[in-house]
Amino acid sequence: MGQPRPPTPFPAEPPPPSRRQAAVPVRRPGGRSAHVRRRVLDAVRSQLVEHGYDALSVDAVAERAGVHRTTVYRRWRDVGGLLADVLVEATGDDWRPPDTGTLDGDLVAVNREIHAALTADPPVTAALIAASFRSAQAADALRIFWIDRYDRCARLVARAAERGEIPARTDPRRLLIAATAPLYHEMVLLRTPAHPHLPERAARDAATAAHAGAFTD
């Protein structure tokens, strides 16, 4: 699913609909504004990874990006707005789920992307997930990111049903959570080194359950 410049996460339930738009604090600029946005969001990621959430401030980001602090305050207002826009940017990418020809292969490919994102250096994805526990705006934006990824991956499940691999009434969200959640549990919550075969094992366990109809309504 692509590393966030990105996060590539999954598991979480969606926020109430009334909160979704509140997490998107900025317009999509073009020209010079786009260049400023790029520098600022790159600075947010670097500052967060290198120094942690407590050292993330509008002033620190402005200095690192080489822009005036009033520019950052005017467009993003605060740290929550900056973090939310990093996630908004990731939600707007062109990522599509893999198509390997089988459900097992597709889920394994997704999990390998998640594993790569969670073990990347610098650890942008892990830092953004951690920051979402400290910022309500970032938490809402991260939920929107996950909803977007669930929606895109629904096609992966639909293809498997069309091929007759799984029952037609298989719930995509339940299946995707079952396939990806073990990675987040082990690597983000427990913070233990992931077994090298965890992405494949978790994906195939979920696929086996799906074949048996475990995720039907």
PyMOL commands that place a pseudoatom at each C-alpha (Angstrom):
pseudoatom trace, name=CA, resn=MET, resi=1, chain=A, elem=C, hetatm=0, pos=[0.000, 0.000, 0.000]
pseudoatom trace, name=CA, resn=GLY, resi=2, chain=A, elem=C, hetatm=0, pos=[2.785, 2.375, -0.249]
pseudoatom trace, name=CA, resn=GLN, resi=3, chain=A, elem=C, hetatm=0, pos=[4.699, 3.882, 2.614]
pseudoatom trace, name=CA, resn=PRO, resi=4, chain=A, elem=C, hetatm=0, pos=[3.365, 7.176, 3.928]
pseudoatom trace, name=CA, resn=ARG, resi=5, chain=A, elem=C, hetatm=0, pos=[4.875, 9.666, 2.655]
pseudoatom trace, name=CA, resn=PRO, resi=6, chain=A, elem=C, hetatm=0, pos=[3.026, 8.261, 3.724]
pseudoatom trace, name=CA, resn=PRO, resi=7, chain=A, elem=C, hetatm=0, pos=[1.241, 5.712, 5.988]
pseudoatom trace, name=CA, resn=THR, resi=8, chain=A, elem=C, hetatm=0, pos=[0.014, 2.442, 4.807]
pseudoatom trace, name=CA, resn=PRO, resi=9, chain=A, elem=C, hetatm=0, pos=[-2.041, 1.319, 7.664]
pseudoatom trace, name=CA, resn=PHE, resi=10, chain=A, elem=C, hetatm=0, pos=[-5.369, -0.381, 7.979]
pseudoatom trace, name=CA, resn=PRO, resi=11, chain=A, elem=C, hetatm=0, pos=[-7.082, -1.296, 11.206]
pseudoatom trace, name=CA, resn=ALA, resi=12, chain=A, elem=C, hetatm=0, pos=[-9.487, 1.083, 12.839]
pseudoatom trace, name=CA, resn=GLU, resi=13, chain=A, elem=C, hetatm=0, pos=[-13.156, 1.781, 12.758]
pseudoatom trace, name=CA, resn=PRO, resi=14, chain=A, elem=C, hetatm=0, pos=[-14.399, 4.832, 10.855]
pseudoatom trace, name=CA, resn=PRO, resi=15, chain=A, elem=C, hetatm=0, pos=[-15.210, 8.071, 12.686]
pseudoatom trace, name=CA, resn=PRO, resi=16, chain=A, elem=C, hetatm=0, pos=[-18.756, 9.429, 12.817]
pseudoatom trace, name=CA, resn=PRO, resi=17, chain=A, elem=C, hetatm=0, pos=[-19.572, 10.972, 9.411]
pseudoatom trace, name=CA, resn=SER, resi=18, chain=A, elem=C, hetatm=0, pos=[-19.934, 14.437, 10.896]
pseudoatom trace, name=CA, resn=ARG, resi=19, chain=A, elem=C, hetatm=0, pos=[-16.265, 14.445, 11.917]
pseudoatom trace, name=CA, resn=ARG, resi=20, chain=A, elem=C, hetatm=0, pos=[-14.693, 13.349, 8.653]
pseudoatom trace, name=CA, resn=GLN, resi=21, chain=A, elem=C, hetatm=0, pos=[-14.494, 16.680, 6.917]
pseudoatom trace, name=CA, resn=ALA, resi=22, chain=A, elem=C, hetatm=0, pos=[-13.237, 18.418, 10.054]
pseudoatom trace, name=CA, resn=ALA, resi=23, chain=A, elem=C, hetatm=0, pos=[-10.004, 16.471, 9.759]
pseudoatom trace, name=CA, resn=VAL, resi=24, chain=A, elem=C, hetatm=0, pos=[-9.142, 18.034, 6.387]
pseudoatom trace, name=CA, resn=PRO, resi=25, chain=A, elem=C, hetatm=0, pos=[-7.894, 21.508, 7.280]
pseudoatom trace, name=CA, resn=VAL, resi=26, chain=A, elem=C, hetatm=0, pos=[-6.320, 22.815, 4.085]
pseudoatom trace, name=CA, resn=ARG, resi=27, chain=A, elem=C, hetatm=0, pos=[-6.955, 23.353, 0.381]
pseudoatom trace, name=CA, resn=ARG, resi=28, chain=A, elem=C, hetatm=0, pos=[-4.923, 21.595, -2.305]
pseudoatom trace, name=CA, resn=PRO, resi=29, chain=A, elem=C, hetatm=0, pos=[-2.681, 24.397, -3.569]
pseudoatom trace, name=CA, resn=GLY, resi=30, chain=A, elem=C, hetatm=0, pos=[-0.845, 24.692, -6.862]
pseudoatom trace, name=CA, resn=GLY, resi=31, chain=A, elem=C, hetatm=0, pos=[2.262, 26.491, -8.158]
pseudoatom trace, name=CA, resn=ARG, resi=32, chain=A, elem=C, hetatm=0, pos=[4.381, 28.186, -5.516]
pseudoatom trace, name=CA, resn=SER, resi=33, chain=A, elem=C, hetatm=0, pos=[1.856, 27.222, -2.837]
pseudoatom trace, name=CA, resn=ALA, resi=34, chain=A, elem=C, hetatm=0, pos=[2.333, 23.574, -3.757]
pseudoatom trace, name=CA, resn=HIS, resi=35, chain=A, elem=C, hetatm=0, pos=[6.097, 23.995, -3.420]
pseudoatom trace, name=CA, resn=VAL, resi=36, chain=A, elem=C, hetatm=0, pos=[5.693, 25.548, 0.033]
pseudoatom trace, name=CA, resn=ARG, resi=37, chain=A, elem=C, hetatm=0, pos=[3.322, 22.785, 1.082]
pseudoatom trace, name=CA, resn=ARG, resi=38, chain=A, elem=C, hetatm=0, pos=[5.802, 20.137, -0.073]
pseudoatom trace, name=CA, resn=ARG, resi=39, chain=A, elem=C, hetatm=0, pos=[8.635, 21.678, 1.959]
pseudoatom trace, name=CA, resn=VAL, resi=40, chain=A, elem=C, hetatm=0, pos=[6.472, 22.093, 5.046]
pseudoatom trace, name=CA, resn=LEU, resi=41, chain=A, elem=C, hetatm=0, pos=[5.058, 18.557, 5.009]
pseudoatom trace, name=CA, resn=ASP, resi=42, chain=A, elem=C, hetatm=0, pos=[8.529, 17.095, 4.417]
pseudoatom trace, name=CA, resn=ALA, resi=43, chain=A, elem=C, hetatm=0, pos=[9.698, 19.113, 7.429]
pseudoatom trace, name=CA, resn=VAL, resi=44, chain=A, elem=C, hetatm=0, pos=[6.819, 17.771, 9.545]
pseudoatom trace, name=CA, resn=ARG, resi=45, chain=A, elem=C, hetatm=0, pos=[7.750, 14.177, 8.773]
pseudoatom trace, name=CA, resn=SER, resi=46, chain=A, elem=C, hetatm=0, pos=[11.458, 14.728, 9.400]
pseudoatom trace, name=CA, resn=GLN, resi=47, chain=A, elem=C, hetatm=0, pos=[10.914, 16.619, 12.653]
pseudoatom trace, name=CA, resn=LEU, resi=48, chain=A, elem=C, hetatm=0, pos=[8.462, 14.019, 13.940]
pseudoatom trace, name=CA, resn=VAL, resi=49, chain=A, elem=C, hetatm=0, pos=[10.724, 11.064, 13.141]
pseudoatom trace, name=CA, resn=GLU, resi=50, chain=A, elem=C, hetatm=0, pos=[13.915, 12.640, 14.471]
pseudoatom trace, name=CA, resn=HIS, resi=51, chain=A, elem=C, hetatm=0, pos=[12.617, 14.364, 17.601]
pseudoatom trace, name=CA, resn=GLY, resi=52, chain=A, elem=C, hetatm=0, pos=[9.167, 12.966, 18.382]
pseudoatom trace, name=CA, resn=TYR, resi=53, chain=A, elem=C, hetatm=0, pos=[5.770, 14.523, 18.869]
pseudoatom trace, name=CA, resn=ASP, resi=54, chain=A, elem=C, hetatm=0, pos=[6.764, 16.651, 21.872]
pseudoatom trace, name=CA, resn=ALA, resi=55, chain=A, elem=C, hetatm=0, pos=[9.350, 18.518, 19.786]
pseudoatom trace, name=CA, resn=LEU, resi=56, chain=A, elem=C, hetatm=0, pos=[6.938, 19.106, 16.914]
pseudoatom trace, name=CA, resn=SER, resi=57, chain=A, elem=C, hetatm=0, pos=[5.867, 22.742, 16.764]
pseudoatom trace, name=CA, resn=VAL, resi=58, chain=A, elem=C, hetatm=0, pos=[4.854, 25.269, 14.142]
pseudoatom trace, name=CA, resn=ASP, resi=59, chain=A, elem=C, hetatm=0, pos=[8.044, 27.251, 14.769]
pseudoatom trace, name=CA, resn=ALA, resi=60, chain=A, elem=C, hetatm=0, pos=[10.283, 24.176, 14.472]
pseudoatom trace, name=CA, resn=VAL, resi=61, chain=A, elem=C, hetatm=0, pos=[8.587, 23.101, 11.237]
pseudoatom trace, name=CA, resn=ALA, resi=62, chain=A, elem=C, hetatm=0, pos=[8.786, 26.608, 9.755]
pseudoatom trace, name=CA, resn=GLU, resi=63, chain=A, elem=C, hetatm=0, pos=[12.501, 26.868, 10.540]
pseudoatom trace, name=CA, resn=ARG, resi=64, chain=A, elem=C, hetatm=0, pos=[13.211, 23.444, 9.106]
pseudoatom trace, name=CA, resn=ALA, resi=65, chain=A, elem=C, hetatm=0, pos=[11.188, 24.140, 5.957]
pseudoatom trace, name=CA, resn=GLY, resi=66, chain=A, elem=C, hetatm=0, pos=[12.793, 27.544, 5.474]
pseudoatom trace, name=CA, resn=VAL, resi=67, chain=A, elem=C, hetatm=0, pos=[9.495, 29.435, 5.433]
pseudoatom trace, name=CA, resn=HIS, resi=68, chain=A, elem=C, hetatm=0, pos=[8.148, 32.210, 7.632]
pseudoatom trace, name=CA, resn=ARG, resi=69, chain=A, elem=C, hetatm=0, pos=[6.278, 31.047, 10.728]
pseudoatom trace, name=CA, resn=THR, resi=70, chain=A, elem=C, hetatm=0, pos=[3.270, 33.199, 9.814]
pseudoatom trace, name=CA, resn=THR, resi=71, chain=A, elem=C, hetatm=0, pos=[2.923, 31.239, 6.559]
pseudoatom trace, name=CA, resn=VAL, resi=72, chain=A, elem=C, hetatm=0, pos=[2.598, 28.022, 8.540]
pseudoatom trace, name=CA, resn=TYR, resi=73, chain=A, elem=C, hetatm=0, pos=[0.262, 29.505, 11.149]
pseudoatom trace, name=CA, resn=ARG, resi=74, chain=A, elem=C, hetatm=0, pos=[-1.968, 31.006, 8.472]
pseudoatom trace, name=CA, resn=ARG, resi=75, chain=A, elem=C, hetatm=0, pos=[-2.393, 27.804, 6.458]
pseudoatom trace, name=CA, resn=TRP, resi=76, chain=A, elem=C, hetatm=0, pos=[-2.175, 25.043, 9.080]
pseudoatom trace, name=CA, resn=ARG, resi=77, chain=A, elem=C, hetatm=0, pos=[-2.895, 26.874, 12.362]
pseudoatom trace, name=CA, resn=ASP, resi=78, chain=A, elem=C, hetatm=0, pos=[-1.269, 24.312, 14.674]
pseudoatom trace, name=CA, resn=VAL, resi=79, chain=A, elem=C, hetatm=0, pos=[0.503, 20.963, 14.989]
pseudoatom trace, name=CA, resn=GLY, resi=80, chain=A, elem=C, hetatm=0, pos=[-2.765, 19.069, 14.578]
pseudoatom trace, name=CA, resn=GLY, resi=81, chain=A, elem=C, hetatm=0, pos=[-3.371, 20.782, 11.246]
pseudoatom trace, name=CA, resn=LEU, resi=82, chain=A, elem=C, hetatm=0, pos=[0.129, 19.947, 10.057]
pseudoatom trace, name=CA, resn=LEU, resi=83, chain=A, elem=C, hetatm=0, pos=[-0.178, 16.264, 10.963]
pseudoatom trace, name=CA, resn=ALA, resi=84, chain=A, elem=C, hetatm=0, pos=[-3.638, 16.037, 9.444]
pseudoatom trace, name=CA, resn=ASP, resi=85, chain=A, elem=C, hetatm=0, pos=[-2.388, 17.460, 6.146]
pseudoatom trace, name=CA, resn=VAL, resi=86, chain=A, elem=C, hetatm=0, pos=[0.433, 14.905, 5.983]
pseudoatom trace, name=CA, resn=LEU, resi=87, chain=A, elem=C, hetatm=0, pos=[-2.251, 12.216, 6.172]
pseudoatom trace, name=CA, resn=VAL, resi=88, chain=A, elem=C, hetatm=0, pos=[-4.562, 14.044, 3.758]
pseudoatom trace, name=CA, resn=GLU, resi=89, chain=A, elem=C, hetatm=0, pos=[-1.727, 14.012, 1.239]
pseudoatom trace, name=CA, resn=ALA, resi=90, chain=A, elem=C, hetatm=0, pos=[-1.290, 10.252, 1.665]
pseudoatom trace, name=CA, resn=THR, resi=91, chain=A, elem=C, hetatm=0, pos=[-5.029, 9.701, 1.200]
pseudoatom trace, name=CA, resn=GLY, resi=92, chain=A, elem=C, hetatm=0, pos=[-4.864, 11.531, -2.122]
pseudoatom trace, name=CA, resn=ASP, resi=93, chain=A, elem=C, hetatm=0, pos=[-2.272, 9.243, -3.702]
pseudoatom trace, name=CA, resn=ASP, resi=94, chain=A, elem=C, hetatm=0, pos=[-2.896, 6.865, -6.627]
pseudoatom trace, name=CA, resn=TRP, resi=95, chain=A, elem=C, hetatm=0, pos=[-2.235, 3.591, -4.786]
pseudoatom trace, name=CA, resn=ARG, resi=96, chain=A, elem=C, hetatm=0, pos=[-4.251, 0.588, -5.929]
pseudoatom trace, name=CA, resn=PRO, resi=97, chain=A, elem=C, hetatm=0, pos=[-4.430, -2.882, -4.375]
pseudoatom trace, name=CA, resn=PRO, resi=98, chain=A, elem=C, hetatm=0, pos=[-2.323, -5.592, -6.011]
pseudoatom trace, name=CA, resn=ASP, resi=99, chain=A, elem=C, hetatm=0, pos=[-3.870, -8.027, -8.467]
pseudoatom trace, name=CA, resn=THR, resi=100, chain=A, elem=C, hetatm=0, pos=[-1.959, -11.301, -8.379]
pseudoatom trace, name=CA, resn=GLY, resi=101, chain=A, elem=C, hetatm=0, pos=[-4.821, -13.487, -9.582]
pseudoatom trace, name=CA, resn=THR, resi=102, chain=A, elem=C, hetatm=0, pos=[-5.612, -15.111, -6.224]
pseudoatom trace, name=CA, resn=LEU, resi=103, chain=A, elem=C, hetatm=0, pos=[-6.948, -13.920, -2.882]
pseudoatom trace, name=CA, resn=ASP, resi=104, chain=A, elem=C, hetatm=0, pos=[-3.990, -15.438, -1.050]
pseudoatom trace, name=CA, resn=GLY, resi=105, chain=A, elem=C, hetatm=0, pos=[-1.535, -13.678, -3.325]
pseudoatom trace, name=CA, resn=ASP, resi=106, chain=A, elem=C, hetatm=0, pos=[-3.311, -10.316, -3.071]
pseudoatom trace, name=CA, resn=LEU, resi=107, chain=A, elem=C, hetatm=0, pos=[-3.454, -10.386, 0.733]
pseudoatom trace, name=CA, resn=VAL, resi=108, chain=A, elem=C, hetatm=0, pos=[0.188, -11.449, 0.981]
pseudoatom trace, name=CA, resn=ALA, resi=109, chain=A, elem=C, hetatm=0, pos=[1.182, -8.565, -1.312]
pseudoatom trace, name=CA, resn=VAL, resi=110, chain=A, elem=C, hetatm=0, pos=[-0.786, -6.061, 0.784]
pseudoatom trace, name=CA, resn=ASN, resi=111, chain=A, elem=C, hetatm=0, pos=[0.788, -7.347, 3.991]
pseudoatom trace, name=CA, resn=ARG, resi=112, chain=A, elem=C, hetatm=0, pos=[4.272, -7.137, 2.522]
pseudoatom trace, name=CA, resn=GLU, resi=113, chain=A, elem=C, hetatm=0, pos=[3.645, -3.475, 1.726]
pseudoatom trace, name=CA, resn=ILE, resi=114, chain=A, elem=C, hetatm=0, pos=[2.435, -2.847, 5.266]
pseudoatom trace, name=CA, resn=HIS, resi=115, chain=A, elem=C, hetatm=0, pos=[5.455, -4.654, 6.689]
pseudoatom trace, name=CA, resn=ALA, resi=116, chain=A, elem=C, hetatm=0, pos=[7.766, -2.558, 4.521]
pseudoatom trace, name=CA, resn=ALA, resi=117, chain=A, elem=C, hetatm=0, pos=[6.098, 0.648, 5.698]
pseudoatom trace, name=CA, resn=LEU, resi=118, chain=A, elem=C, hetatm=0, pos=[6.310, -0.329, 9.375]
pseudoatom trace, name=CA, resn=THR, resi=119, chain=A, elem=C, hetatm=0, pos=[9.977, -1.301, 9.127]
pseudoatom trace, name=CA, resn=ALA, resi=120, chain=A, elem=C, hetatm=0, pos=[11.095, 1.564, 6.883]
pseudoatom trace, name=CA, resn=ASP, resi=121, chain=A, elem=C, hetatm=0, pos=[13.973, 3.821, 7.843]
pseudoatom trace, name=CA, resn=PRO, resi=122, chain=A, elem=C, hetatm=0, pos=[13.092, 6.530, 8.683]
pseudoatom trace, name=CA, resn=PRO, resi=123, chain=A, elem=C, hetatm=0, pos=[10.010, 5.085, 10.445]
pseudoatom trace, name=CA, resn=VAL, resi=124, chain=A, elem=C, hetatm=0, pos=[7.496, 7.628, 9.142]
pseudoatom trace, name=CA, resn=THR, resi=125, chain=A, elem=C, hetatm=0, pos=[4.479, 5.341, 9.334]
pseudoatom trace, name=CA, resn=ALA, resi=126, chain=A, elem=C, hetatm=0, pos=[5.092, 4.302, 12.931]
pseudoatom trace, name=CA, resn=ALA, resi=127, chain=A, elem=C, hetatm=0, pos=[5.724, 7.922, 13.952]
pseudoatom trace, name=CA, resn=LEU, resi=128, chain=A, elem=C, hetatm=0, pos=[2.478, 9.106, 12.378]
pseudoatom trace, name=CA, resn=ILE, resi=129, chain=A, elem=C, hetatm=0, pos=[0.475, 6.334, 14.045]
pseudoatom trace, name=CA, resn=ALA, resi=130, chain=A, elem=C, hetatm=0, pos=[2.009, 7.239, 17.406]
pseudoatom trace, name=CA, resn=ALA, resi=131, chain=A, elem=C, hetatm=0, pos=[1.267, 10.933, 16.847]
pseudoatom trace, name=CA, resn=SER, resi=132, chain=A, elem=C, hetatm=0, pos=[-2.386, 10.148, 16.145]
pseudoatom trace, name=CA, resn=PHE, resi=133, chain=A, elem=C, hetatm=0, pos=[-2.748, 9.170, 19.816]
pseudoatom trace, name=CA, resn=ARG, resi=134, chain=A, elem=C, hetatm=0, pos=[-1.688, 12.691, 20.796]
pseudoatom trace, name=CA, resn=SER, resi=135, chain=A, elem=C, hetatm=0, pos=[-3.650, 14.780, 18.287]
pseudoatom trace, name=CA, resn=ALA, resi=136, chain=A, elem=C, hetatm=0, pos=[-7.395, 14.604, 17.664]
pseudoatom trace, name=CA, resn=GLN, resi=137, chain=A, elem=C, hetatm=0, pos=[-7.007, 16.111, 14.185]
pseudoatom trace, name=CA, resn=ALA, resi=138, chain=A, elem=C, hetatm=0, pos=[-4.339, 13.596, 13.261]
pseudoatom trace, name=CA, resn=ALA, resi=139, chain=A, elem=C, hetatm=0, pos=[-6.482, 10.754, 14.628]
pseudoatom trace, name=CA, resn=ASP, resi=140, chain=A, elem=C, hetatm=0, pos=[-9.437, 11.806, 12.497]
pseudoatom trace, name=CA, resn=ALA, resi=141, chain=A, elem=C, hetatm=0, pos=[-7.253, 12.172, 9.406]
pseudoatom trace, name=CA, resn=LEU, resi=142, chain=A, elem=C, hetatm=0, pos=[-5.719, 8.747, 10.000]
pseudoatom trace, name=CA, resn=ARG, resi=143, chain=A, elem=C, hetatm=0, pos=[-9.187, 7.189, 10.246]
pseudoatom trace, name=CA, resn=ILE, resi=144, chain=A, elem=C, hetatm=0, pos=[-10.083, 8.786, 6.927]
pseudoatom trace, name=CA, resn=PHE, resi=145, chain=A, elem=C, hetatm=0, pos=[-6.887, 7.364, 5.435]
pseudoatom trace, name=CA, resn=TRP, resi=146, chain=A, elem=C, hetatm=0, pos=[-7.836, 3.893, 6.659]
pseudoatom trace, name=CA, resn=ILE, resi=147, chain=A, elem=C, hetatm=0, pos=[-11.380, 4.189, 5.333]
pseudoatom trace, name=CA, resn=ASP, resi=148, chain=A, elem=C, hetatm=0, pos=[-9.959, 5.156, 1.958]
pseudoatom trace, name=CA, resn=ARG, resi=149, chain=A, elem=C, hetatm=0, pos=[-7.647, 2.115, 1.951]
pseudoatom trace, name=CA, resn=TYR, resi=150, chain=A, elem=C, hetatm=0, pos=[-10.504, -0.209, 2.972]
pseudoatom trace, name=CA, resn=ASP, resi=151, chain=A, elem=C, hetatm=0, pos=[-12.621, 1.180, 0.156]
pseudoatom trace, name=CA, resn=ARG, resi=152, chain=A, elem=C, hetatm=0, pos=[-9.861, 0.674, -2.415]
pseudoatom trace, name=CA, resn=CYS, resi=153, chain=A, elem=C, hetatm=0, pos=[-9.157, -2.873, -1.197]
pseudoatom trace, name=CA, resn=ALA, resi=154, chain=A, elem=C, hetatm=0, pos=[-12.824, -3.854, -1.372]
pseudoatom trace, name=CA, resn=ARG, resi=155, chain=A, elem=C, hetatm=0, pos=[-12.157, -4.577, -5.058]
pseudoatom trace, name=CA, resn=LEU, resi=156, chain=A, elem=C, hetatm=0, pos=[-9.587, -7.177, -4.024]
pseudoatom trace, name=CA, resn=VAL, resi=157, chain=A, elem=C, hetatm=0, pos=[-12.299, -9.065, -2.119]
pseudoatom trace, name=CA, resn=ALA, resi=158, chain=A, elem=C, hetatm=0, pos=[-14.847, -8.612, -4.908]
pseudoatom trace, name=CA, resn=ARG, resi=159, chain=A, elem=C, hetatm=0, pos=[-12.434, -10.156, -7.424]
pseudoatom trace, name=CA, resn=ALA, resi=160, chain=A, elem=C, hetatm=0, pos=[-11.971, -13.191, -5.189]
pseudoatom trace, name=CA, resn=ALA, resi=161, chain=A, elem=C, hetatm=0, pos=[-15.742, -13.623, -4.957]
pseudoatom trace, name=CA, resn=GLU, resi=162, chain=A, elem=C, hetatm=0, pos=[-16.074, -13.324, -8.746]
pseudoatom trace, name=CA, resn=ARG, resi=163, chain=A, elem=C, hetatm=0, pos=[-13.470, -16.063, -9.165]
pseudoatom trace, name=CA, resn=GLY, resi=164, chain=A, elem=C, hetatm=0, pos=[-15.447, -18.283, -6.782]
pseudoatom trace, name=CA, resn=GLU, resi=165, chain=A, elem=C, hetatm=0, pos=[-12.662, -18.392, -4.178]
pseudoatom trace, name=CA, resn=ILE, resi=166, chain=A, elem=C, hetatm=0, pos=[-14.877, -17.063, -1.375]
pseudoatom trace, name=CA, resn=PRO, resi=167, chain=A, elem=C, hetatm=0, pos=[-18.618, -16.691, -0.772]
pseudoatom trace, name=CA, resn=ALA, resi=168, chain=A, elem=C, hetatm=0, pos=[-20.258, -13.797, -2.580]
pseudoatom trace, name=CA, resn=ARG, resi=169, chain=A, elem=C, hetatm=0, pos=[-21.455, -12.198, 0.676]
pseudoatom trace, name=CA, resn=THR, resi=170, chain=A, elem=C, hetatm=0, pos=[-17.976, -11.957, 2.215]
pseudoatom trace, name=CA, resn=ASP, resi=171, chain=A, elem=C, hetatm=0, pos=[-17.579, -8.723, 4.210]
pseudoatom trace, name=CA, resn=PRO, resi=172, chain=A, elem=C, hetatm=0, pos=[-14.472, -6.934, 2.837]
pseudoatom trace, name=CA, resn=ARG, resi=173, chain=A, elem=C, hetatm=0, pos=[-13.798, -4.940, 6.005]
pseudoatom trace, name=CA, resn=ARG, resi=174, chain=A, elem=C, hetatm=0, pos=[-13.833, -7.981, 8.286]
pseudoatom trace, name=CA, resn=LEU, resi=175, chain=A, elem=C, hetatm=0, pos=[-11.582, -9.947, 5.962]
pseudoatom trace, name=CA, resn=LEU, resi=176, chain=A, elem=C, hetatm=0, pos=[-9.077, -7.118, 5.534]
pseudoatom trace, name=CA, resn=ILE, resi=177, chain=A, elem=C, hetatm=0, pos=[-8.888, -6.479, 9.281]
pseudoatom trace, name=CA, resn=ALA, resi=178, chain=A, elem=C, hetatm=0, pos=[-8.271, -10.177, 9.922]
pseudoatom trace, name=CA, resn=ALA, resi=179, chain=A, elem=C, hetatm=0, pos=[-5.477, -10.230, 7.344]
pseudoatom trace, name=CA, resn=THR, resi=180, chain=A, elem=C, hetatm=0, pos=[-3.646, -7.063, 8.392]
pseudoatom trace, name=CA, resn=ALA, resi=181, chain=A, elem=C, hetatm=0, pos=[-4.300, -6.635, 12.118]
pseudoatom trace, name=CA, resn=PRO, resi=182, chain=A, elem=C, hetatm=0, pos=[-1.628, -9.132, 13.270]
pseudoatom trace, name=CA, resn=LEU, resi=183, chain=A, elem=C, hetatm=0, pos=[1.089, -6.897, 11.786]
pseudoatom trace, name=CA, resn=TYR, resi=184, chain=A, elem=C, hetatm=0, pos=[-0.090, -3.845, 13.710]
pseudoatom trace, name=CA, resn=HIS, resi=185, chain=A, elem=C, hetatm=0, pos=[-0.569, -5.853, 16.889]
pseudoatom trace, name=CA, resn=GLU, resi=186, chain=A, elem=C, hetatm=0, pos=[2.934, -7.301, 16.821]
pseudoatom trace, name=CA, resn=MET, resi=187, chain=A, elem=C, hetatm=0, pos=[4.880, -4.368, 15.386]
pseudoatom trace, name=CA, resn=VAL, resi=188, chain=A, elem=C, hetatm=0, pos=[3.023, -1.283, 16.669]
pseudoatom trace, name=CA, resn=LEU, resi=189, chain=A, elem=C, hetatm=0, pos=[1.262, -2.328, 19.877]
pseudoatom trace, name=CA, resn=LEU, resi=190, chain=A, elem=C, hetatm=0, pos=[3.705, -4.926, 21.220]
pseudoatom trace, name=CA, resn=ARG, resi=191, chain=A, elem=C, hetatm=0, pos=[6.714, -3.362, 19.461]
pseudoatom trace, name=CA, resn=THR, resi=192, chain=A, elem=C, hetatm=0, pos=[8.307, -6.733, 18.950]
pseudoatom trace, name=CA, resn=PRO, resi=193, chain=A, elem=C, hetatm=0, pos=[10.405, -7.697, 15.934]
pseudoatom trace, name=CA, resn=ALA, resi=194, chain=A, elem=C, hetatm=0, pos=[8.051, -9.220, 13.422]
pseudoatom trace, name=CA, resn=HIS, resi=195, chain=A, elem=C, hetatm=0, pos=[8.586, -12.837, 12.482]
pseudoatom trace, name=CA, resn=PRO, resi=196, chain=A, elem=C, hetatm=0, pos=[9.931, -12.836, 8.904]
pseudoatom trace, name=CA, resn=HIS, resi=197, chain=A, elem=C, hetatm=0, pos=[6.952, -14.876, 7.732]
pseudoatom trace, name=CA, resn=LEU, resi=198, chain=A, elem=C, hetatm=0, pos=[4.300, -12.881, 9.622]
pseudoatom trace, name=CA, resn=PRO, resi=199, chain=A, elem=C, hetatm=0, pos=[2.948, -11.023, 6.540]
pseudoatom trace, name=CA, resn=GLU, resi=200, chain=A, elem=C, hetatm=0, pos=[2.438, -14.277, 4.622]
pseudoatom trace, name=CA, resn=ARG, resi=201, chain=A, elem=C, hetatm=0, pos=[1.135, -16.245, 7.605]
pseudoatom trace, name=CA, resn=ALA, resi=202, chain=A, elem=C, hetatm=0, pos=[-1.429, -13.612, 8.632]
pseudoatom trace, name=CA, resn=ALA, resi=203, chain=A, elem=C, hetatm=0, pos=[-2.633, -13.177, 5.051]
pseudoatom trace, name=CA, resn=ARG, resi=204, chain=A, elem=C, hetatm=0, pos=[-3.024, -16.894, 4.428]
pseudoatom trace, name=CA, resn=ASP, resi=205, chain=A, elem=C, hetatm=0, pos=[-4.758, -17.501, 7.754]
pseudoatom trace, name=CA, resn=ALA, resi=206, chain=A, elem=C, hetatm=0, pos=[-7.344, -14.865, 6.806]
pseudoatom trace, name=CA, resn=ALA, resi=207, chain=A, elem=C, hetatm=0, pos=[-7.698, -16.257, 3.284]
pseudoatom trace, name=CA, resn=THR, resi=208, chain=A, elem=C, hetatm=0, pos=[-8.277, -19.753, 4.648]
pseudoatom trace, name=CA, resn=ALA, resi=209, chain=A, elem=C, hetatm=0, pos=[-10.983, -18.440, 6.961]
pseudoatom trace, name=CA, resn=ALA, resi=210, chain=A, elem=C, hetatm=0, pos=[-12.549, -16.515, 4.079]
pseudoatom trace, name=CA, resn=HIS, resi=211, chain=A, elem=C, hetatm=0, pos=[-12.629, -19.631, 1.887]
pseudoatom trace, name=CA, resn=ALA, resi=212, chain=A, elem=C, hetatm=0, pos=[-14.614, -21.332, 4.671]
pseudoatom trace, name=CA, resn=GLY, resi=213, chain=A, elem=C, hetatm=0, pos=[-17.116, -18.480, 4.836]
pseudoatom trace, name=CA, resn=ALA, resi=214, chain=A, elem=C, hetatm=0, pos=[-15.968, -16.981, 8.139]
pseudoatom trace, name=CA, resn=PHE, resi=215, chain=A, elem=C, hetatm=0, pos=[-16.549, -13.380, 6.999]
pseudoatom trace, name=CA, resn=THR, resi=216, chain=A, elem=C, hetatm=0, pos=[-19.995, -13.657, 5.468]
pseudoatom trace, name=CA, resn=ASP, resi=217, chain=A, elem=C, hetatm=0, pos=[-22.850, -11.554, 6.822]
for i in range(1, 217): cmd.bond("trace and resi %d" % i, "trace and resi %d" % (i + 1))
show_as sticks, trace
zoom trace
